[in-house]
Amino acid sequence: MCYPPCQMCYPPCQMCYPLDTVRRRMQLKGTVYTSTSNALQTIVREEGFRALYLGMAPNALKIVPNNAIRFGVYSKLKDWLGLN
């Protein structure tokens, strides 16, 4: 079970991650996909449906330190600029 912030982020990630996988695969040299739909069909046919979601967990986990750094820098800049 995820803690609440991950639960809010997870459904959009589930919907968009396959398209991100297709985008990354289409950018690789040597791939011969003709379109986004062709890439989706080929990946599912040759590697299975799960292949669209490979690497999703590490991608979702990087959000936590990313946001921690963003909020920390934001807070320090507010203090430094006197915008409290």
Phi and psi in degrees as a GROMACS rama.xvg file:
@    title "Ramachandran Plot"
@    xaxis  label "Phi"
@    yaxis  label "Psi"
@TYPE xy
-86.1992  157.494  CYS-2
-79.403  159.991  TYR-3
-49.8665  -42.554  PRO-4
-60.4219  -35.797  PRO-5
-69.4218  -34.6729  CYS-6
-65.3413  -32.3149  GLN-7
-73.0581  -33.9493  MET-8
-83.6627  -27.993  CYS-9
-63.5605  -47.273  TYR-10
-58.2109  -43.9538  PRO-11
-63.0785  -35.79  PRO-12
-63.3312  -39.2749  CYS-13
-63.4008  -33.7508  GLN-14
-80.2661  -36.4322  MET-15
-93.3575  -22.6812  CYS-16
-60.8397  -40.1924  TYR-17
-58.8179  -36.6334  PRO-18
-68.7773  -34.2036  LEU-19
-66.8369  -39.8483  ASP-20
-60.7698  -45.073  THR-21
-62.5569  -43.0698  VAL-22
-59.2533  -47.2075  ARG-23
-63.9805  -41.2525  ARG-24
-65.9779  -38.2461  ARG-25
-69.7912  -23.966  MET-26
-80.3663  -16.1418  GLN-27
-70.7504  142.263  LEU-28
-69.6517  142.947  LYS-29
91.7743  -3.98941  GLY-30
-86.9219  145.028  THR-31
-122.539  42.4268  VAL-32
-78.7679  139.515  TYR-33
-91.7276  -22.3152  THR-34
-161.193  174.821  SER-35
-63.2467  -44.6061  THR-36
-66.4589  -36.4228  SER-37
-63.6183  -41.5286  ASN-38
-63.3579  -45.9644  ALA-39
-57.7888  -49.2078  LEU-40
-62.6532  -42.3184  GLN-41
-66.1927  -43.9026  THR-42
-62.4758  -46.6867  ILE-43
-65.3218  -42.1833  VAL-44
-66.3979  -44.5238  ARG-45
-87.5151  -30.4275  GLU-46
-119.457  -10.9601  GLU-47
95.0808  163.278  GLY-48
-62.5617  -35.2061  PHE-49
-62.3953  -24.5351  ARG-50
-62.4464  -25.6532  ALA-51
-68.4165  -22.5415  LEU-52
-110.827  6.34785  TYR-53
-62.6118  131.439  LEU-54
86.6787  6.81176  GLY-55
-70.1967  -39.2855  MET-56
-62.611  -50.0007  ALA-57
-61.7462  -34.8618  PRO-58
-64.4371  -40.8235  ASN-59
-70.3377  -34.494  ALA-60
-69.469  -25.3755  LEU-61
-70.6168  -14.6808  LYS-62
-66.242  -36.4204  ILE-63
-63.1936  -55.7734  VAL-64
-66.326  -31.9101  PRO-65
-60.6454  -47.8876  ASN-66
-70.313  -34.5656  ASN-67
-61.9699  -44.5002  ALA-68
-64.6683  -43.9766  ILE-69
-59.7757  -47.1427  ARG-70
-68.2978  -36.8138  PHE-71
-64.0605  -45.2607  GLY-72
-65.1152  -41.9331  VAL-73
-59.4734  -45.6534  TYR-74
-63.5467  -45.7913  SER-75
-64.0319  -39.8325  LYS-76
-65.5517  -39.1976  LEU-77
-61.0306  -44.4414  LYS-78
-64.2577  -45.8922  ASP-79
-63.3829  -37.8901  TRP-80
-87.7323  -4.62082  LEU-81
69.5676  38.6018  GLY-82
-102.268  26.3394  LEU-83
